[in-house]
């Protein structure tokens, strides 16, 4: 089952811009929005949602050799 990934860009009447992502895990959200942030000239505050701290792949496991 695949999770839908979305990027929502909001422009307020005052002209402030925000980007919100959904369906991304780990730092993949930052990679997905990097070019948009540059194009929109966004530099500023960043709020990380709990999904940012999730692992990007659930198949990765740490194995300790003997």
C-alpha positions as CSV (number, residue, x, y, z in Angstrom):
1,X,0.0,0.0,0.0
2,X,1.4,3.4,-1.0
3,X,0.9,6.6,0.9
4,X,-0.1,9.7,-1.1
5,X,2.5,12.4,-0.9
6,X,1.2,16.0,-1.1
7,X,2.8,19.4,-1.0
8,X,0.5,22.3,0.0
9,X,1.6,25.9,-0.7
10,X,-0.4,28.7,1.0
11,X,-0.1,32.4,0.2
12,X,-1.8,34.7,2.7
13,X,-3.5,37.9,1.6
14,X,-0.6,39.7,3.2
15,X,1.8,37.8,0.9
16,X,3.4,35.4,3.4
17,X,4.0,31.9,2.0
18,X,4.1,28.6,3.7
19,X,4.7,25.1,2.5
20,X,3.3,22.0,4.2
21,X,4.0,18.4,3.3
22,X,2.1,15.2,4.0
23,X,2.9,11.6,3.4
24,X,6.7,12.0,3.6
25,X,8.9,10.2,6.1
26,X,12.2,11.4,7.4
27,X,14.1,14.2,5.5
28,X,12.5,13.3,2.2
29,X,10.1,16.2,2.7
30,X,12.9,18.7,2.7
31,X,14.3,17.2,-0.5
32,X,10.9,17.4,-2.1
33,X,10.4,21.1,-1.3
34,X,13.9,22.4,-1.7
35,X,13.4,23.7,-5.3
36,X,10.0,25.3,-4.3
37,X,11.6,27.1,-1.4
38,X,14.4,28.5,-3.6
39,X,11.9,29.5,-6.3
40,X,9.7,31.3,-3.8
41,X,12.5,32.9,-1.9
42,X,11.6,31.3,1.4
43,X,14.1,31.5,4.1
44,X,13.0,31.5,7.6
45,X,11.2,29.5,10.3
46,X,10.8,25.7,9.9
47,X,8.4,23.6,11.9
48,X,9.0,19.9,11.7
49,X,6.1,17.5,12.1
50,X,6.4,14.1,13.8
51,X,6.6,12.4,10.4
52,X,10.0,14.1,9.9
53,X,11.4,11.9,12.7
54,X,10.2,8.7,11.2
55,X,12.5,6.5,9.3
56,X,12.2,6.8,5.5
57,X,12.3,3.0,5.0
58,X,10.8,0.5,7.3
59,X,12.9,-2.3,5.8
60,X,16.2,-0.9,7.2
61,X,17.5,-2.7,10.2
62,X,20.7,-2.5,12.1
63,X,22.6,-5.8,12.3
64,X,25.4,-6.5,14.5
65,X,28.0,-9.0,13.2
66,X,29.7,-11.6,15.4
